[in-house]
């Protein structure tokens, strides 16, 4: 009986380790409501984990950029 509990404990431990080490290869879109000099709308973006680039839309205009520390640098092309 004691060996069955040990096996279950080891199986749960392995499952938890695998759960936190798996790289899913995608990110969920992030949306923010923004107000830029009176123009209001959404900033929606995704960060590509393979090349660390940001793509999205700011006020329905495509933007590209990159994360920099806790900030995101965006380039808007009208």
N, C-alpha and C positions, 0 to 999 in steps of 0.2 A: 504494500500500500504506500509506503514511504517513497519507493522508487518511482511510482506513477506520478506522485505530486512533484517530484524532482524533474521528471521528463516534461510535465506540463509547464512548470516554471521556466525551464530552459526554452521550450517552444515559444512561450509568450515573450521572453527576452529577445529571442532571435527575430520574431515578428516586429517588435518595437524598433529594434536596430535597423532592420530592412526598411521599415516604413519611413524613418527619418533620413535615410541615406539615399533614397531613390530620387533622381532628378527627372522630373516629369517632362522637361523640354518645352514647356509653354508657360505663359503668364496670363493671368486674367486681365481684362481691360480695366483700367483705372479711370474713373470719371470725376471731374471737379467742376463745380459751378464757379465761373470766373466773371469778374467785372474789370475790364481793361479800358480805362478812360471813357466810361459811359457805355461801352459796348459790352453787353452781357451775353453769356452763352456757356457752352460746355467745352472743357478741355478733356478729351478722351485719348489715352495713349496706352501703348504696350511697350515693354522693354524686352528686346530679343536677348536671351541669355547667351546665345552662341557668339554674338559679336558685340554685345553690350551697347546696342543702338536703340534709340527711342523713335517710334513712328506713331503718328496719331493725327488728330484734328483739333485745332484751336479756333473756335468761332466759325466752324464749317470750312476752315482753310487747312490744307495739309501742312503738317510740320514734321521735321526730322530733328534729331539731336542726340544727346548722350547724357548719361548721369554723371554728376561731378560731386562726389561726397554725398551730402544730404540734399543736393539741389539737382535740377534738371536744366540743361542748356538746350533751348529750342531755337531752330532756325525756321522762320516762316517765309514761304515763297509765294507771293501773291499771284 
